[in-house]
Amino acid sequence: MPSLHHNSMPHPLEESLRRAGSTYQPAAPEELPRIIAAFNAFDSEVEVAVDGCEIVRIIAGHINTTFGLRHAASGLAYIIQRMNTIFDLDAIANNLRLLEEAQDANAALLPDHWQTVSYLNARDTGAKIWYDGAGAGWRVMRYVPGEIRIFNNFGLVPAKMKAAVARSQGEAIAVFGRMLEAVPEERWREPLPNFHNTRYHLDYLDAILRGERVPLSLCRDACREVTAQPAFLRAHATRIDALRAKIDGWRALAGSLDALGHAVTHGDTKINNFVFRAGEDGELRCVCLIDLDTVQVGNRLDDLGDALRSAGTPAGEEPPSIDDVAIDAEIVENLIDGYRSQTRAFHGAARADALCARAREAYRQFLYSQCVRFFADALVGNAYFALKPGLPDDINLYRAEVQMRAMELLAPGA
């Protein structure tokens, strides 16, 4: 199994990120001293200065602020992140240590192409997260070596590669889950409690619909309260009533997979958290999962259901028309088959087949949960899924309607 300790980047930073499919922009000059101070607070192979490295801001995700850094003299490259305080950062630091333990314990079981992930230790504490003078938490990961590919959405995967990429994604979910089994569940902590708890999200929605003031969804600051916005309720009353009725009709989905038991999961298995690299045969294979903020105990099929939600509906969350929403049966089948093949190798055919028989139910449950979350946030003025410039104020309501349409297309038994 390859190691990330040889994280030399042969090409300039921007070229390597472009080849990988990452979006980036220059780091603000006023940010550079703070980024460099954060990097040098970790025990790395090099110490950097402004005139001896390349630094860019990577546009990825909606939560943390991410930078790429390449040391010019050595070619060594790293990913630096300033962490969002929505997470319990101490829990993340704990889990990153356990991840290293799980990687080491399962090295002999992992595929030859699998890549270890390595986060640096802070020089002063040995912890995986370092806090600067302003109280911000930072972490540093060694850059994944080689000619890697990261797809921001499944629509960017070349058509001829989609089946293989979906299958590899399913395999990687099973591999990652098996790796985490090396560490007992009780040792893992919860960086983001209730993240995939559909009952929690329904209770939050119900309180908003009753007109209550409640703490913002998933927020650790109980003082940050939200409530339904009367003007929005009036402006979109017909759409709100229609979606509310549909959500009520599917409430039995909440908790429907609880009987399958729990497992330690990645927690955010969108396609852009899978790193791919071509093998000798030219076929792309997932070599590791990144963005490990949400690793925690969840339902056994959470990672598969979450991956199907983002990959199986290629129109995405904001298609030009809701009539563009469709289920890509080939992607769904290949992703499930990849998961089945690796789960059989690890746990036997009976367990693999029993889990995969519920895969579409997990897919449906994640569509439902995300529908509820988008809907609730639309009602309170887009406080969690904040609006990007140029987006209309009803975008989260539309996103919720898109998730519901996909649910309706994914009929029971389909």
N, C-alpha and C positions, 0 to 999 in steps of 0.2 A: 504494500500500500504506500503510495507516494507521500512525502512529507512536505508541508508548506514552509519549512525552514529555508528552503532554497528558493526564495521568492524574488529572484533577480528578474527584472523586466528589460528585455533586450531592446525594445523600441522606446522612444520618448513617451512620456505619460499620456499625452493627449492622443497620440496615435494608437497606443495600446487600448485606451478606453473606447476609442472609435471602433477599432476592430472588434472589441467585445460587445458592442452594441449599446454602451452606456451613453447617457446624455450628460453633458457637463458644461460649465461656464467658468470664466476666470474667478478665482477667489478674490474677494474684496481686499484691497491693499491693507486696510485698517485691521482686517482679520488675521493677517499673516503672523504677527508676533504672538498672538494668543494660540494659534494653531501649532506653531513651532514649539512654544513653551509646553503645550500639552503633550506633543509627541516626545519631547526630550525628558518628560517626567516618567516615561516608560523605559523599561530595560530592553533596549533593542541592540542590534549589531552596530548601529551608527549613531552619531549625534549630528543634528542638522542645523543649518543657519539659512537665512533668507537667500543669500547668494549662492547656496550650494545645493538647491533642490528645486523641483517643480511641484507646485501645489495648484489643484483645481477643485472647485466645488462640484460634486456629483449630484445630479438631479435625480433622486431616487426616493420613492416612498413619500409619505406625508407626515412622518413623525419626527425622526432624528435629522440633524444637520450633518451631512456626509461630505468628507473631503478625500481626495486622492493625493498621495505624496510619493515622489520618487527621488531618492538620493542620487545626485548626478554622478559622483565618483564611483559608487559601487553598483549602481543600477537597481538597488533594492527598493521595493515598492510596498506601500502600506495603505490601508483604509483607516481613516481617523473619523470618529463620530462624536459629536456633542449630543448627549442623550436628552430626550424629552422626559420631563418630570412626571408625565402621566404614569410612567412605570415605577415600580419599586426597584430602584437601582441596586440596592443590596441583594435583592433576590436574583437579579440578573447576574451580578458578580458571582454569587454562590453557584448558579446554574452553569455558568461558563466553566467554572472549575470542574463541576461534575461531568460536563461534556468531554473535557480532556480525559478524565478518568474513564469514561465510557469508551472513548476512542481507543485508548490503550488496552483496555480489557478485551475488546472485541476485534483487535487488529487481525487476528487469524481468520475471522469469519467474514470479513468485508471483501467485496470484489476487488480484483487487482487494480481496476481503474479508479477506485474510490480515493478521495483526497482528504487528508486530515485538515482540520481548521484550527488555526492557532491564534489566540489572543495574547497580547503581551501583558506582563506583570508590571504594576507601578513600582518604581524604584524605592519609594519610601515605605510602602505598606505591603508590597507583594500582591495586592488585590488586582482584580481585572478591571476595575474602574478607578479613575483618579479624579479628585475634585480640585478645581482651581480656586483662586482667591475669591471669585464671585459666587462660589458654591455650585458651579456647573460641573456635571459629571462627564468624563471623557473615557473612550476606550479606543484601542488600536488593534487592528487585525492585519496579519501578513497577507499581502495580495496573493490571490490564487495564481500559480505560475502557469506558463504555457499560453497557447492561443485559445483563449476561452471565449464563450458566447453567453450573453445574458439577454433574454428577450423580455421587454417591458410588458408585452401582452402576447397572447397566442396568435393574434393576427399577424404578427411580425415573423413568425416561423415560416420559412419557405414551404410552399405547398407539398413538394416532394419529400420533405423531412417531417411533416406533421405527425404521421403515424409513428415513426421511430421515436420522435421527441416525446410524444404522449406516453408511449410504452416505457421509455426510460424514466419519465417523471413518476409513473406508477411504481416502477422498480425502486426508485430512490426513496420514495415514501416508506416502503417496507424495510429497506436497508437502514434508513435513519431510525425508524422505530425500533428495529431489532437492536441497533447499537445502544440506544438509550436504556434498554432493558437491563443492561449490566449494572445499573445503579438502582437500588430500591426506590419505589415511588415516594416513600416518606421523607427521603433526603432532598427531594426537589422542592423549591419554593415557588410561589405564585407571583410573578412580576405584574400580572394584570388580571386580578380576580374577575370572574364572570364574563370574560371576553367572549366565550362561545356558549354561554348559558342562555338558551332561548327563553326560558321562563323569566329570567332576570330582565331581558329586553322587553318581553311582553308586559311585565309589571311596570316597567318604566313608561312604556307607551300608554298603558291604562291610566296611570297617574296624570300624565300630561293631558289626556283626553277628558279627565275629570276636572281639569283646570287648576291642578295643584302646582305649587312651586316645589321643585325637587332638585337635588344635586345633579349636575350634568352627568350623563351616562359615563360609567367607568372612571369618573374623575376621583382622584384621591383627596381633593380639596372639597370638603362638604360645604364650604361657604360659596362655592361657585354654583349658584342656583339658576335654573331656567324654568320657563313656563310657556304655554302655547301663546302664539302671537295672534291677537284677534283679527288684525287686518288680513293676515295670511289665511286664516280660517274662512273669512268672508269671501275673499277673492277666489278661493279654490274649493268652495264648499261641495260642489257636485263630485269632483274627483276624490276629495277626501272621504266623503260618505261611501263612494263605490269601493275604494280600496279598503276602508275600514271593515266593510261587510265581508270582503274576500278574506282578509286576515282572520276575522272571527271564524270563518268557515274552516280554517286549517289549523286551529289551535291544538288539535290532538297531536300534531307533529312534535310539539315541545316535549322533550323527554322520551320520544318513541324509541330511541336507540340505547337508553340507559341500561337495559338488561344485558347488553353486550359487554359491559364492564368498562374499566378505565385503563389508561395507558399514558405514559409520558409522550407528549406530542410536540411537534415543531410549533404548531399553532397559527401559522400564516403561510400556507402552501400555495400562494399565487406563483405563477410561472416565473416572475422576476426574482424569486428567491432561490431558484435552481441554477447552478452554474454548470454549463455544458462544455465539453471539449471533444474534438474529433478523435476517434481511435485510428488504428492503422488501416482499417477498412474504409475510413472516411465518414463513418456513421457517428452522429453526435450522441454522446452519452452524458448523463448527469454525473458529475464527479463529486459534488458536495452541495449542501444546502447552507445558505447564509441568512442574515437577519434573524438572529437567534434570541431576540428580546422576549418572545412569547412562548418559549419552551416551558411547559408546565404540564401537570396532570390534567387530562381531559378525557372525553369519551373515545373509545377505541377507534372509531371510524372518522374522527374529526378531520384528520389530515387528508384523508381520501375525499371526503365530502367537500372540503374547502377547495381542494385542487380541481375537482369536477366542476364546481360552481364557476371558477374563473376560466377554465380551459374549455369546458363543454358548451359554453355559450359565446361563440367567437365574436358576436356583435359588440360585446363588452357592456359596460354599465350605462353608456350614453350614446346609443346608436342614433343616427339621424332621424329615424322613425321607429316607433315601437313595433311596426310591422316587419322591421329588419331582424327582430329577435328570432333566433332559431337554435335548435339543439344539433350539434355536430355529432352524429351517432358514431362515426369512425373514431374521432378523438376519444369519446367516452369509452368505447369498447377497448381501444388500445391502452388507455390509462388504467382501466380496471384489470385488463389482462396482465399488464406489467406488474401491478400490485399483487395479483394472484400468483404469478410465477415465483416471485421472491418469497412471498408468505408461505407458499408450499415448501420451498427449499428450507425455510427456517422452522416451520411449525407443522408441516404435514398438510396433505390435501384436504382432509375433513375440515380443519379449522379455516384454511384459506377459502374453500368453497362456501362455508357458512357465512364468513364475513362478506365475501363478494356478492352473495345473494341479497345483502342489504345495502349495497353500494349506492344504488339509485335513490334509496330512501335517505341516505346520508346527503346525497346531492340535493335532493328536494328540501331537506331540513336546513341546509346552509343557504339555499336561495330564500327560504322563508325567513330565517333569522336576519339575513341582510336586508330583506324587504322591510321588516319591522324596524330595524335600526335606521335606515334611510328615512322612512316615514316619520318616525319620532323626531328625528333631527330637523326635518323640514318644518314640522309644526312649531319648533322652538326657535326658529330663525337661523338654522345652519350653524349651530354652536360647536358641534363636534367635527362634522365633515365640512370644514370652513370653505367658503366659496373662493375659487380662484378668479382673478380678474376676467371680466367678460362673460361670466356664467350668469344665467338668470336666477332669480331668487327661488324658483320652483324646481331647480335641478335635482335636489334630493327627493322631492316628490316624484319626479319623473324616473329617477333611478329606482325608487321603490316599485313603481309601476312596471318597469322593465324586469325586475326580479320576479314579480308576480306573474308576468306573462310567460317567462321561462318556466316557472312552476307549472303553469297550466298546460304548457306544451309537453312537459315531462309527466305525462299521465301515469297514474299507478300501473305498474306492470310493464311500462315502456322500457 
